[in-house]
């Protein structure tokens, strides 16, 4: 897997975002959920990885099929505020 530094950074950012499903990462970068977990394990410090795993485990918004009907986008409307 040859990823540029900006691509790695974007994958980490998407993986941390609550509303970005693993399927979106797969569509953009070709990494399935198991590969994202492995990638995160290699990229993050051990404590950060444990916090991330704890955060995403069982989170319904990280999987499109488990999402509530009202969650249709990958980010919160207040996340990107115009200045």
Short mmCIF file of the C-alpha atoms (twelve columns), coordinates in Angstrom:
data_MODEL
# 
_entry.id   MODEL 
# 
loop_
_atom_site.group_PDB 
_atom_site.id 
_atom_site.type_symbol 
_atom_site.label_atom_id 
_atom_site.label_alt_id 
_atom_site.label_comp_id 
_atom_site.label_asym_id 
_atom_site.label_seq_id 
_atom_site.Cartn_x 
_atom_site.Cartn_y 
_atom_site.Cartn_z 
_atom_site.pdbx_PDB_model_num 
ATOM 1  C CA . UNK A 1  0.000   0.000  0.000  1 
ATOM 2  C CA . UNK A 2  1.768   3.123  -1.263 1 
ATOM 3  C CA . UNK A 3  0.028   6.108  0.281  1 
ATOM 4  C CA . UNK A 4  1.275   9.663  0.330  1 
ATOM 5  C CA . UNK A 5  1.582   11.533 3.610  1 
ATOM 6  C CA . UNK A 6  -1.575  13.612 2.880  1 
ATOM 7  C CA . UNK A 7  -3.516  10.418 2.041  1 
ATOM 8  C CA . UNK A 8  -2.431  8.777  5.300  1 
ATOM 9  C CA . UNK A 9  -3.433  11.885 7.205  1 
ATOM 10 C CA . UNK A 10 -6.850  11.937 5.515  1 
ATOM 11 C CA . UNK A 11 -7.486  8.250  6.291  1 
ATOM 12 C CA . UNK A 12 -6.656  8.862  9.964  1 
ATOM 13 C CA . UNK A 13 -8.927  11.903 10.010 1 
ATOM 14 C CA . UNK A 14 -11.801 9.998  8.375  1 
ATOM 15 C CA . UNK A 15 -11.344 7.057  10.747 1 
ATOM 16 C CA . UNK A 16 -11.590 9.370  13.788 1 
ATOM 17 C CA . UNK A 17 -14.695 11.185 12.491 1 
ATOM 18 C CA . UNK A 18 -17.854 9.768  14.043 1 
ATOM 19 C CA . UNK A 19 -20.043 10.297 11.000 1 
ATOM 20 C CA . UNK A 20 -17.654 8.989  8.345  1 
ATOM 21 C CA . UNK A 21 -18.434 5.326  7.686  1 
ATOM 22 C CA . UNK A 22 -15.751 2.756  6.942  1 
ATOM 23 C CA . UNK A 23 -17.408 2.310  3.541  1 
ATOM 24 C CA . UNK A 24 -16.443 5.899  2.630  1 
ATOM 25 C CA . UNK A 25 -12.799 5.125  3.393  1 
ATOM 26 C CA . UNK A 26 -13.063 1.994  1.268  1 
ATOM 27 C CA . UNK A 27 -14.585 3.940  -1.633 1 
ATOM 28 C CA . UNK A 28 -11.882 6.607  -1.544 1 
ATOM 29 C CA . UNK A 29 -8.796  4.585  -0.649 1 
ATOM 30 C CA . UNK A 30 -9.700  0.925  -1.225 1 
ATOM 31 C CA . UNK A 31 -9.169  -0.070 2.428  1 
ATOM 32 C CA . UNK A 32 -11.720 -2.391 4.014  1 
ATOM 33 C CA . UNK A 33 -12.554 -2.037 7.711  1 
ATOM 34 C CA . UNK A 34 -10.011 -4.684 8.795  1 
ATOM 35 C CA . UNK A 35 -7.333  -2.925 6.763  1 
ATOM 36 C CA . UNK A 36 -8.239  0.429  8.328  1 
ATOM 37 C CA . UNK A 37 -7.872  -1.105 11.796 1 
ATOM 38 C CA . UNK A 38 -4.467  -2.528 10.851 1 
ATOM 39 C CA . UNK A 39 -3.453  0.821  9.307  1 
ATOM 40 C CA . UNK A 40 -4.508  2.714  12.425 1 
ATOM 41 C CA . UNK A 41 -2.611  0.263  14.645 1 
ATOM 42 C CA . UNK A 42 0.560   0.986  12.658 1 
ATOM 43 C CA . UNK A 43 0.079   4.763  12.442 1 
ATOM 44 C CA . UNK A 44 -1.075  5.649  15.967 1 
ATOM 45 C CA . UNK A 45 0.654   5.390  19.317 1 
ATOM 46 C CA . UNK A 46 -0.602  2.375  21.316 1 
ATOM 47 C CA . UNK A 47 -2.681  4.507  23.695 1 
ATOM 48 C CA . UNK A 48 -4.212  6.512  20.861 1 
ATOM 49 C CA . UNK A 49 -5.065  3.308  19.012 1 
ATOM 50 C CA . UNK A 50 -6.808  1.898  22.107 1 
ATOM 51 C CA . UNK A 51 -8.829  5.115  22.474 1 
ATOM 52 C CA . UNK A 52 -9.786  5.031  18.788 1 
ATOM 53 C CA . UNK A 53 -10.842 1.359  18.926 1 
ATOM 54 C CA . UNK A 54 -12.895 2.020  22.038 1 
ATOM 55 C CA . UNK A 55 -14.544 4.976  20.305 1 
ATOM 56 C CA . UNK A 56 -15.476 3.237  17.033 1 
ATOM 57 C CA . UNK A 57 -16.444 -0.167 18.433 1 
ATOM 58 C CA . UNK A 58 -20.207 -0.474 18.315 1 
ATOM 59 C CA . UNK A 59 -20.700 3.028  16.853 1 
ATOM 60 C CA . UNK A 60 -23.593 2.738  14.411 1 
ATOM 61 C CA . UNK A 61 -22.573 5.770  12.354 1 
ATOM 62 C CA . UNK A 62 -19.340 4.048  11.307 1 
ATOM 63 C CA . UNK A 63 -21.347 1.571  9.187  1 
ATOM 64 C CA . UNK A 64 -23.832 2.738  6.546  1 
ATOM 65 C CA . UNK A 65 -26.200 -0.183 7.096  1 
ATOM 66 C CA . UNK A 66 -26.453 0.531  10.841 1 
ATOM 67 C CA . UNK A 67 -26.937 4.295  10.528 1 
ATOM 68 C CA . UNK A 68 -30.165 5.910  11.631 1 
ATOM 69 C CA . UNK A 69 -32.239 7.197  8.699  1 
ATOM 70 C CA . UNK A 70 -31.560 10.851 9.599  1 
ATOM 71 C CA . UNK A 71 -27.779 10.545 9.217  1 
ATOM 72 C CA . UNK A 72 -27.177 10.957 5.513  1 
ATOM 73 C CA . UNK A 73 -23.925 12.898 5.355  1 
ATOM 74 C CA . UNK A 74 -20.371 12.296 6.515  1 
ATOM 75 C CA . UNK A 75 -20.038 15.321 8.759  1 
ATOM 76 C CA . UNK A 76 -21.948 17.484 11.184 1 
ATOM 77 C CA . UNK A 77 -23.405 20.682 9.630  1 
ATOM 78 C CA . UNK A 78 -21.524 22.800 12.180 1 
ATOM 79 C CA . UNK A 79 -18.187 21.082 11.527 1 
ATOM 80 C CA . UNK A 80 -17.148 23.354 8.643  1 
ATOM 81 C CA . UNK A 81 -18.227 26.844 9.589  1 
ATOM 82 C CA . UNK A 82 -17.715 29.672 7.143  1 
ATOM 83 C CA . UNK A 83 -15.766 32.607 8.510  1 
# 
